[in-house]
């Protein structure tokens, strides 16, 4: 044994010269046994953490010392006071919730580790994605509002033009009135001049016969005066036109004509890469009967359908050259887009521009202000399904000319191809990922969902092209034995909704491919194309040319309540599992009460 020949330096108390025995972590002071008892009285409003000096400056985990400062190690913990205590101080915590430290420490550690895993794997990445999405929206904000300003300025120029035309017409009317008035005055002037000449002649005649007295005897003078009275000038004066200025309610009328700008009601939407964990249909059965909101009748066999904001949708017919708009309450609105070809699949972006595919000439068309133009050409590939993303990128499913396999191409707003999803990256044989893809959609998580009619399956891939899941139906919870998938859409909870024309039903799966439930619309026959609008209403077309608007999501829960219930369910599930595992080992009323207190979920938004 090696004996040190050097003397160890003794740490002295901060208030006296006695050796240090304890350490206050709150004040960072070394204390002797006498100053330790008085240290609580120096600053009673501050939390003091008195521990043995050998633990005070290190990083070793330990339990706080009992408030009585006894040398006995505390073996209990009060969850109400958040302090450890020994057997001698048990009386002060009789009515409190407490537990044995040595028996329950492993349970607390497991709970905290589970919470940390949940935070690191789901919750923190989700909020990080939320921050990234908000930063992207902030960067795009000036451009979007500049479009609003340009639209308002365009409308202002249009109103200025209309007002100028109105006042120009009034000025033209004034010029016409002035010309007419001038003509009337000229005619009156000519007539007055003629009368003036005639009256001068009468005056000269009267001067000649003024001295003849016989005129008074025969009564000739009365005849002359009568003629003069008949020729007395009668001038017809034409009044000037009146210009009435009606300023009553002028500003209100102008504001009504100029349009209004108001903020939309906020909605709980998310465009994050990782959705909140456990947000799904938990307490639902395997089969759900939806509520039918509207039933619309088309005059043709429906091909594809796409929704837009405001409760309207656009439908193209099979073999038709027209795209018709339908309203959820009024039915057919009368807005029809006529194109030169036969559209196969439809999509609409946030600006209201319509996109459709034409596989005969291998092109994607864009309709702006009801004028179609070529968006892009797909050389060697036949475009089929189409979908517009939240950032206005365009996803197109393309079928090879040799009819071997399909792929997904992403185009930007200018028609430039950004990337192609065609093969499995993890497959060493470089096999194609898709066989015959028709319909396509993207959820708010950025995952792309497609349906294949030949292999009777649905596939979801991530934005980078890696497969997330493959769904071929859910047989165990129904009497269905075979499935067939057509249209596909996504709701606000990142779930995928797929139509099954073979079984006259709709499938709903979550973003990880987990089956949730069936939606049985009732009288619908062979549902084909579908889309989900911004209020989670499903527009479904069937083989008879009818369009049904259904709803299957209960929106009574607000976003905050949904998140709180989600976290509560996570904690309750965790607590139930831990409690069942430890109940057999724990004995005594006191330790059982402490365990339940340790496992109870925290109060608040968590």
ChimeraX attribute file (.defattr): number of C-alpha atoms within 10 A of each C-alpha:
attribute: neighborCount
match mode: 1-to-1
recipient: residues
	/A:1	3
	/A:2	4
	/A:3	5
	/A:4	7
	/A:5	6
	/A:6	6
	/A:7	6
	/A:8	7
	/A:9	6
	/A:10	9
	/A:11	15
	/A:12	15
	/A:13	21
	/A:14	15
	/A:15	12
	/A:16	12
	/A:17	11
	/A:18	16
	/A:19	15
	/A:20	21
	/A:21	19
	/A:22	22
	/A:23	24
	/A:24	20
	/A:25	17
	/A:26	11
	/A:27	14
	/A:28	14
	/A:29	18
	/A:30	25
	/A:31	29
	/A:32	22
	/A:33	14
	/A:34	12
	/A:35	18
	/A:36	19
	/A:37	13
	/A:38	11
	/A:39	17
	/A:40	16
	/A:41	9
	/A:42	8
	/A:43	11
	/A:44	9
	/A:45	8
	/A:46	10
	/A:47	12
	/A:48	16
	/A:49	17
	/A:50	25
	/A:51	22
	/A:52	17
	/A:53	19
	/A:54	11
	/A:55	14
	/A:56	19
	/A:57	14
	/A:58	8
	/A:59	7
	/A:60	8
	/A:61	7
	/A:62	9
	/A:63	15
	/A:64	17
	/A:65	21
	/A:66	23
	/A:67	16
	/A:68	12
	/A:69	17
	/A:70	12
	/A:71	10
	/A:72	13
	/A:73	15
	/A:74	23
	/A:75	17
	/A:76	24
	/A:77	24
	/A:78	20
	/A:79	16
	/A:80	12
	/A:81	11
	/A:82	10
	/A:83	17
	/A:84	22
	/A:85	26
	/A:86	19
	/A:87	12
	/A:88	12
	/A:89	15
	/A:90	12
	/A:91	8
	/A:92	9
	/A:93	15
	/A:94	10
	/A:95	8
	/A:96	12
	/A:97	19
	/A:98	28
	/A:99	25
	/A:100	19
	/A:101	19
	/A:102	11
	/A:103	18
	/A:104	20
	/A:105	14
	/A:106	11
	/A:107	18
	/A:108	16
	/A:109	11
	/A:110	13
	/A:111	18
	/A:112	12
	/A:113	12
	/A:114	14
	/A:115	16
	/A:116	14
	/A:117	12
	/A:118	14
	/A:119	13
	/A:120	12
	/A:121	13
	/A:122	16
	/A:123	18
	/A:124	15
	/A:125	17
	/A:126	19
	/A:127	16
	/A:128	14
	/A:129	19
	/A:130	18
	/A:131	13
	/A:132	15
	/A:133	16
	/A:134	15
	/A:135	12
	/A:136	11
	/A:137	13
	/A:138	11
	/A:139	11
	/A:140	11
	/A:141	11
	/A:142	11
	/A:143	11
	/A:144	12
	/A:145	11
	/A:146	11
	/A:147	11
	/A:148	13
	/A:149	12
	/A:150	12
	/A:151	12
	/A:152	16
	/A:153	12
	/A:154	12
	/A:155	15
	/A:156	14
	/A:157	12
	/A:158	13
	/A:159	15
	/A:160	12
	/A:161	11
	/A:162	12
	/A:163	12
	/A:164	12
	/A:165	12
	/A:166	12
	/A:167	11
	/A:168	12
	/A:169	12
	/A:170	13
	/A:171	12
	/A:172	12
	/A:173	12
	/A:174	14
	/A:175	12
	/A:176	12
	/A:177	14
	/A:178	14
	/A:179	12
	/A:180	12
	/A:181	16
	/A:182	13
	/A:183	12
	/A:184	14
	/A:185	15
	/A:186	12
	/A:187	10
	/A:188	15
	/A:189	13
	/A:190	11
	/A:191	13
	/A:192	15
	/A:193	11
	/A:194	10
	/A:195	15
	/A:196	12
	/A:197	10
	/A:198	12
	/A:199	15
	/A:200	11
	/A:201	11
	/A:202	13
	/A:203	10
	/A:204	11
	/A:205	11
	/A:206	13
	/A:207	9
	/A:208	9
	/A:209	11
	/A:210	12
	/A:211	9
	/A:212	9
	/A:213	9
	/A:214	10
	/A:215	13
	/A:216	11
	/A:217	9
	/A:218	9
	/A:219	10
	/A:220	11
	/A:221	14
	/A:222	12
	/A:223	10
	/A:224	13
	/A:225	11
	/A:226	10
	/A:227	12
	/A:228	13
	/A:229	10
	/A:230	9
	/A:231	12
	/A:232	10
	/A:233	12
	/A:234	8
	/A:235	10
	/A:236	9
	/A:237	10
	/A:238	10
	/A:239	7
	/A:240	9
	/A:241	10
	/A:242	6
	/A:243	8
	/A:244	6
	/A:245	6
	/A:246	7
	/A:247	7
	/A:248	8
	/A:249	8
	/A:250	10
	/A:251	10
	/A:252	10
	/A:253	10
	/A:254	11
	/A:255	10
	/A:256	10
	/A:257	11
	/A:258	14
	/A:259	10
	/A:260	8
	/A:261	8
	/A:262	5
	/A:263	5
	/A:264	6
	/A:265	5
	/A:266	6
	/A:267	11
	/A:268	9
	/A:269	12
	/A:270	19
	/A:271	18
	/A:272	21
	/A:273	21
	/A:274	23
	/A:275	21
	/A:276	20
	/A:277	15
	/A:278	15
	/A:279	16
	/A:280	17
	/A:281	15
	/A:282	8
	/A:283	6
	/A:284	10
	/A:285	11
	/A:286	14
	/A:287	16
	/A:288	14
	/A:289	13
	/A:290	17
	/A:291	13
	/A:292	15
	/A:293	14
	/A:294	15
	/A:295	15
	/A:296	18
	/A:297	14
	/A:298	18
	/A:299	10
	/A:300	16
	/A:301	18
	/A:302	23
	/A:303	21
	/A:304	26
	/A:305	26
	/A:306	23
	/A:307	23
	/A:308	17
	/A:309	11
	/A:310	11
	/A:311	15
	/A:312	19
	/A:313	21
	/A:314	22
	/A:315	25
	/A:316	27
	/A:317	22
	/A:318	15
	/A:319	14
	/A:320	18
	/A:321	16
	/A:322	18
	/A:323	21
	/A:324	19
	/A:325	20
	/A:326	22
	/A:327	16
	/A:328	19
	/A:329	13
	/A:330	10
	/A:331	17
	/A:332	19
	/A:333	13
	/A:334	10
	/A:335	12
	/A:336	16
	/A:337	18
	/A:338	16
	/A:339	17
	/A:340	9
	/A:341	16
	/A:342	20
	/A:343	26
	/A:344	22
	/A:345	28
	/A:346	25
	/A:347	26
	/A:348	23
	/A:349	18
	/A:350	13
	/A:351	8
	/A:352	13
	/A:353	16
	/A:354	23
	/A:355	24
	/A:356	29
	/A:357	29
	/A:358	18
	/A:359	20
	/A:360	12
	/A:361	13
	/A:362	18
	/A:363	20
	/A:364	25
	/A:365	21
	/A:366	22
	/A:367	19
	/A:368	13
	/A:369	10
	/A:370	14
	/A:371	11
	/A:372	19
	/A:373	13
	/A:374	14
	/A:375	18
	/A:376	17
	/A:377	16
	/A:378	17
	/A:379	12
	/A:380	12
	/A:381	19
	/A:382	24
	/A:383	30
	/A:384	27
	/A:385	27
	/A:386	27
	/A:387	26
	/A:388	25
	/A:389	21
	/A:390	14
	/A:391	11
	/A:392	16
	/A:393	19
	/A:394	25
	/A:395	24
	/A:396	30
	/A:397	26
	/A:398	26
	/A:399	25
	/A:400	16
	/A:401	12
	/A:402	8
	/A:403	11
	/A:404	11
	/A:405	18
	/A:406	26
	/A:407	21
	/A:408	24
	/A:409	19
	/A:410	20
	/A:411	19
	/A:412	16
	/A:413	13
	/A:414	10
	/A:415	16
	/A:416	13
	/A:417	16
	/A:418	11
	/A:419	14
	/A:420	16
	/A:421	21
	/A:422	19
	/A:423	18
	/A:424	16
	/A:425	15
	/A:426	10
	/A:427	10
	/A:428	7
	/A:429	9
	/A:430	11
	/A:431	13
	/A:432	16
	/A:433	21
	/A:434	23
	/A:435	19
	/A:436	23
	/A:437	26
	/A:438	23
	/A:439	28
	/A:440	28
	/A:441	26
	/A:442	25
	/A:443	24
	/A:444	22
	/A:445	20
	/A:446	19
	/A:447	23
	/A:448	25
	/A:449	25
	/A:450	28
	/A:451	30
	/A:452	21
	/A:453	16
	/A:454	11
	/A:455	15
	/A:456	17
	/A:457	18
	/A:458	26
	/A:459	20
	/A:460	25
	/A:461	19
	/A:462	17
	/A:463	15
	/A:464	12
	/A:465	19
	/A:466	16
	/A:467	17
	/A:468	16
	/A:469	15
	/A:470	17
	/A:471	16
	/A:472	16
	/A:473	19
	/A:474	19
	/A:475	11
	/A:476	8
	/A:477	12
	/A:478	11
	/A:479	9
	/A:480	12
	/A:481	10
	/A:482	13
	/A:483	19
	/A:484	21
	/A:485	30
	/A:486	26
	/A:487	27
	/A:488	27
	/A:489	27
	/A:490	28
	/A:491	22
	/A:492	20
	/A:493	21
	/A:494	26
	/A:495	24
	/A:496	28
	/A:497	24
	/A:498	30
	/A:499	29
	/A:500	25
	/A:501	21
	/A:502	16
	/A:503	18
	/A:504	19
	/A:505	21
	/A:506	25
	/A:507	20
	/A:508	23
	/A:509	21
	/A:510	20
	/A:511	23
	/A:512	15
	/A:513	18
	/A:514	15
	/A:515	18
	/A:516	20
	/A:517	20
	/A:518	24
	/A:519	22
	/A:520	16
	/A:521	21
	/A:522	11
	/A:523	7
	/A:524	18
	/A:525	18
	/A:526	19
	/A:527	27
	/A:528	25
	/A:529	28
	/A:530	28
	/A:531	25
	/A:532	24
	/A:533	22
	/A:534	15
	/A:535	15
	/A:536	18
	/A:537	21
	/A:538	24
	/A:539	26
	/A:540	26
	/A:541	30
	/A:542	21
	/A:543	17
	/A:544	16
	/A:545	15
	/A:546	19
	/A:547	26
	/A:548	21
	/A:549	23
	/A:550	21
	/A:551	18
	/A:552	14
	/A:553	15
	/A:554	7
	/A:555	9
	/A:556	8
	/A:557	10
	/A:558	10
	/A:559	13
	/A:560	11
	/A:561	12
	/A:562	13
	/A:563	18
	/A:564	14
	/A:565	17
	/A:566	17
	/A:567	19
	/A:568	18
	/A:569	14
	/A:570	17
	/A:571	20
	/A:572	14
	/A:573	12
	/A:574	18
	/A:575	20
	/A:576	13
	/A:577	11
	/A:578	18
	/A:579	17
	/A:580	10
	/A:581	12
	/A:582	15
	/A:583	12
	/A:584	8
	/A:585	9
	/A:586	15
	/A:587	11
	/A:588	7
	/A:589	9
	/A:590	13
	/A:591	19
	/A:592	20
	/A:593	14
	/A:594	22
	/A:595	26
	/A:596	18
	/A:597	17
	/A:598	20
	/A:599	19
	/A:600	13
	/A:601	17
	/A:602	11
	/A:603	7
	/A:604	7
	/A:605	11
	/A:606	13
